[in-house]
Amino acid sequence: MAAWGAANRRVLDRWLGPLVSLALVLPLAGTVAWVSWREECWDVPTEIQALADDPQAAVDYLVPGADSASGSGDASGVDSRVAALLSPEHWTTCQGPAGPDLLGSILLAATTGQTAAERSGPAVPHTLPMSVVVHETVMVLGAERPRAANLLPWRDPGPQVPPGLEPYLATMLAAYVRDVNDGAGDFYAPQELPDEAGPALTHPDTGEWRPVFRYDNDSRRPLQRLLGRITVDPVAYATLHDAFRAHYADYLDRLTVDGDGVLRDPEDRAPALTSYNRFRELTYGTTALAQLRALHVRDGRIEDVDAFDETVLESSRGVFRTGARAGTGADTPEPPLTGDVARRAPDSSVAETGILDGRQHLLGVLAHWAEEHGLSESDLLALNAALEEGYFNAVHAARSDYAYF
């Protein structure tokens, strides 16, 4: 018995030491590997870094084979190019601009057709390649997160958008504010878009290309998820909030009164209470932002709501009201390029309170326009009712649309 015990002790002694050593080494090795992985960076090729200052090269790179000058071409392969550029391996650069700053600058060059310095002037018409890059960026960064059931218990899927990229994405989306506004709600598809809409179509008024965010091309939900992910950043929130309000003011500026005294919108439709009333659609973006802010506060993504609101107001360009453009259908102002809508000059500073209250602000701007144009009380009452209906329906839809992102 004693011999058996001694033999087993020798076996135990032989294996116990290595096992203990292994138990001590494995956590250290794992830590070193984790630190090494965290410290990996992207050694940016010179030709990629140069894309930020060369819009033509940027869109040509992201949409291979397209003729970006004419606005046409084959968009095949753009999804893989955009996805590769925005991959997490590129979020941290070894030198030069930070990953989000470089990626954001390249996206803005490719989607606006302008460098940072040029974007202080008039916009350029959106081409098909530019619009397709916007669409694919939304599809990549607005993709559904991996389900928790598919992950190891201790593994976090991580952010879908690298911190610091949010303001760039907001600026990109603001340049396409008409299209983003429609996709932000879209519980009724805009009439001018055919059912077989692809990633992009031409705009009926301006002739420029526009990305399409619709159920039928599976891009509406990615857009809504992306809006949810970037609006935790107050600067991004302010950029989109400005754009949606400028879009609303632009629409009001192009309302006219015909020879029979009938109020008509830029599409020559009387803005009455109809299923596809444009007043209803104009509330989508503003309503989505209000709902997202409430969700971010509720779920703890915005910890200090006062500080968030203060930064939003400080980052906002101002209040967008309407110009005195009363007239008949014969002199309806031409619709500006979509990129110019968000660049509209503000009419006053944000010293005026209430711009974060979407409903009150929309009604207030409408009242200001009605007073400028001498609109009758009965006509204003009908427009107020249309706006109210659109806003509250949009709120109801947003509660489910933006619950998860």
N, C-alpha and C positions, 0 to 999 in steps of 0.2 A: 504493500500500500504506500509505504514511504517512498519506494522507488518510483511508483507511478506518479506520485505528487511531484517529486523532484523533476521527472522528465517533462511533465506538463509545465512546470514553472520555467524550465529552460526554453520550451517552445514559446511560452508567453513572453519571456524576456526578449526572445529573438524578434518577435513581431511587434511588441508593444512600443518599443522605441521608435521605429519607423512610422507606425501609425500615429503616434503622438506628434512626431515631427510633421507628418503630412497634414494633420489637423491644424497645426499652427501655420504651415506654409500656404495652404489653399486660400484662406481668407486674404492673406497678404498678396498672393498672386492675383486674386480676383480684383483686389483694390487697385493694384498697379495697372491691370488691364482696363479697368473702368476709367482710371485717370487718363491712361493713354488714349482711350477712345474719346474721352471728353476733350482732349487737347488736340485732336486732329483738326486740320484746317485746310481750306481750299487755296491752292496756289493758282491764282487766277491767271489764265493765259492773257497775254497782252491784247490779242485781237478781241477777246471777250470784254475786257475792261473798256476798250475803245468804243464798244457799242453804245454806252451811255451818252456819248457825245456825237453819235452819228445815227439819227433816226432811220435813214434809208438802210444802212447796214443792219440795224437792229431788227427791223421788220423782215428784211431779206433772210436774216439768220433764223428767225423764229418761224417763218413761213417759207421754207425752201421751195424754189421753183416758181414763186409768185412774182408777178410784175406789179410791184407796189406803186410804181409811178402811175400806171393806168388804173390801178385799183382792181385788177383781175388776177386770176391765177389759180393754181391747184393748191388747196389747203391741206392736202394729205401729208401726214407726218408732223403737222404742227403740234398735235397733242403731245407727242413724245418729245419734241424740242422744248416746249414750254415746261412740261413735267420735269425734264432733265435739268433745265436751268433752275427751277424752283426747289429742287430736291434738298433735303436737310443737310446733305454733305456740302452745300454751298452757303449755308447760313453763317458760317464762321470763316472769314478769310485770313490768310497768313499775313498779308500786308495790304496797304492801301485802304480804300473805303471799307467800312464794315459790310458784311454780307447783305443785310437788309437794305442798306443805302445803295449798294451797287445794283442789286436785283431790282429795287424799286426804280432807279434811274433808267435802267435798260427797258423795263416795262413801259414807263412813261414815254420814252423816246419812241418805242415801237407802236404804241397805241394812240399817241397824240400827233406823231409826225414832227415833233418839235423838241429842241433841247430845252433845258431848264430856263435859259435866258430868253428863248423865243416864246415861251409860254406866257410871258407878261404881255404879249401883243395879241392880235387877232388869231383865232383858231384856223386850222387848215381842214378841208373836207376830209371826213373819214372814208378810207378806202376799204375794200373787202379784206385785204390782209390785216390791216389795223384792227378791224372789227372782230376778225376771227381770233386774233391774239387775246383780245378782251374776253371773248367767249370761252376760250380754252383756259385762260388764267382762272376764271370763275369755276370752271369744271374741276381743275386741279386743286385749288385751295379751298373750294367749297365742297369737296367730296365728303361723303359720310365717314365718320370716324369708325375705326375697327370696333366691333362689339366687344364688351367686357368679357363675354363668354369665350371669345376666341383668344384671350390674352392670359398669360400666367398671372396668378393672383397679385403678385407684387410688381407687375409691370404696368407702367403708365404709358398710354399711347403718345403722350406728349402733345405739344401745341401743333395745330394744323397750319398756323401762320406764324412765321418767326417774329418775335417782338421787335418792333421798330419798322416793320414793313407796312403796318396798318395805315399811316398817313399817305403813303405812296399809292396804296390800293384805293383809298378813298378819293384821291385826286384823279386816278384813272377812271373810276366809276363816275365821278362828277362830270368828267368830259363827255360821258354818254348818258347824261341825266334823264333824258326822255325815255330811253330804253330801260334803264335801271328802275325808274319810277314805275313803269308798267309792269316789269317783272317782280317788283317788290310786293305787289298785290296779285293782280292777274287772276282773280276768281271769275272775272269775265274777260276773255281774250280781246284785245283791241280789234276793232272791225277791219282795219286796213291790212292786217296780216293774214295771209292764206293759211289754211290748215296744215299744209305741207311745209311750213316754214322750216328752214334749215338753220345753221349757226348764224347766218347773217342775211339781210335783205336790204334793198335800197329803200330809202325814205321817200314817201310819195311827194313830200313838199320840197325838200332840199336836194334830192337826187343823190345824197351821200349814203354810204352804207351804214347799217346799224346792226349790232348784235341782237339776237332774238332770245329772250329768256321766257320759255313757254313750257307747258306740260308736254306738248307734243314732241319736243326735242330733249326732254329730260334735263333741262337746265334751270328751271324755275327754283327748285329746292336747293341746288347748289348755290345759286345767287343769294337766296334767303339765309342759308347757313353762313355764307361768307360775310354778309352784312352783320349777322350776329357776332361773328368772330372779330371783326375789326372795330366795331363800335364801342368796345370796352376802352378804347383809346380816345380820350376827349378831343384831341386834335382831329382825328379821323371823323369823329362824330360831328364836330363843328363844320368840317368840309362838306360832308353830305347834307347836313341840315341847311347850310347856305345854298347848296345846289338845288335842293328840292324847293326851297322858298323862292329862289330866282326863277325856276321853271314855272312855278305858279304865277308869279308876277308877269312873266313873259306871255303866258297864255291870256291873262286878263287884258294885257296891252293890245292883243289882236282880236278882242271881241269888238263887234261893230253893230250899228243899227242900220237896217236896210231902209229902202225908200218907203216902206209901209210901216215904219216904226217898230219892226220886229227885231229883237236882239238876236244876233247870230254869232256863232263861234267861227274860228278860222277855217274849219272844215265845212262851213256854210250850213251848219245844223243849228236849229234853235236849241239852246241849252235848257231844255225842260226836264221834267222828271221821267226819264226813259231808262231802260235797262243798261244802255251803253253810253249814258251821259258822261261827257268828258269831265264834268265837275266831280263825279264820283271817282274817276280814275286819278284825278289830280291829288287826291288825298292819300294815295297808297304810300308814297315815300315818307311823308311827314308822320303818318300814323305808325308806320313800321318803326321809325326811330323812337317815337314816344313809347311804344310797347317794349322795344329792346332795352331802353333805359330802365324801365320798371323791372324787367326781368333780371338785368344785371345787378340792380340794387337788391332785389329779393334773394338772388342766389349768391350774393357776396362777391361778385366780380367787381362791383363798384363799392368799395368799403366806406368812402367818405363822399356822400352824394353832394354835399355843399361844395367841396373842393372840385369835384368833377364838373359841376355846373359852372363854377367860376372859370375853370379853364376853358370850357366850351365857349362861354361868352367872350373871354379874352381872345380866343382864337378865331371867333366869327368875324367876318368882314363887315357885317352890319345888317340893317333892316332893308328888305327889298319891297318897295311899294310899286305903284304903277305910274306911268307917265300919262299926261293929258293928251290922249290920242283919239279923241272922239271923232267919228266920221261915218261914212257909209261903206258898204262892201267894196266900192270902187277904189277906195284908198286904204284898204287893209294893209298894215305894215307887213312886209315880207318876213317869213319866219327866218330867224338867224340860224347859222350852222349850230348843230348840237353842242359842239365844243365851246361856242361863244355864250351859250345860255348861262352856264355856271360862272362865266367871267363877267357877268353883268355887274355894272357898278352899283354899289348899295346907295340907297337914298338917304340914309341916316345911320348914325352909329348905334351900337347896341345899348346905349344909355336908356333907350325905351325898354320897358319891362314887358315880360309876357311872351317873348318869342319862343321860349321852350314849351309853352302851352300850345300844342299844335292846333287844336280846334279853335281856340280864341284868336290865335294869330291869323289863321285862314279867314275867319269871319271878319276880322278887323281890316285886313287888306282889301277884302271885297267891299266893305263899307266905304273905305277910302276911295276906291275906284268908282263906286256908284255915285258918290258925292261929286267927284270930278266930272263925271259924264252926265250929271243931271238925271240919273235913272229914277224912274218912278218907284214909289214905295211898293206897289203891287209886283213890279218886276223884281225888285230886290228881295221881296219876301219869297218869291219862287226860287231865286238863285240860292238864298240862304237855306231853304228847305232841301234843295238838291245837294248842297254842300254838306249839310248836317246828315242827310241820309247816307251819303258816300262815306263820311268820316266814321259814323257809328257802325256801318257794315264792315268797313275796313278794320276797325278795332276788334270786332267779333272774329273776323278771319285771322287777324294777326295773333290772337291769343293761342290759336292752334298752330299756325304756320311757323311761329318763332319760338315755340316752347322748347325745342331741342335743336342745337346746332353744334 
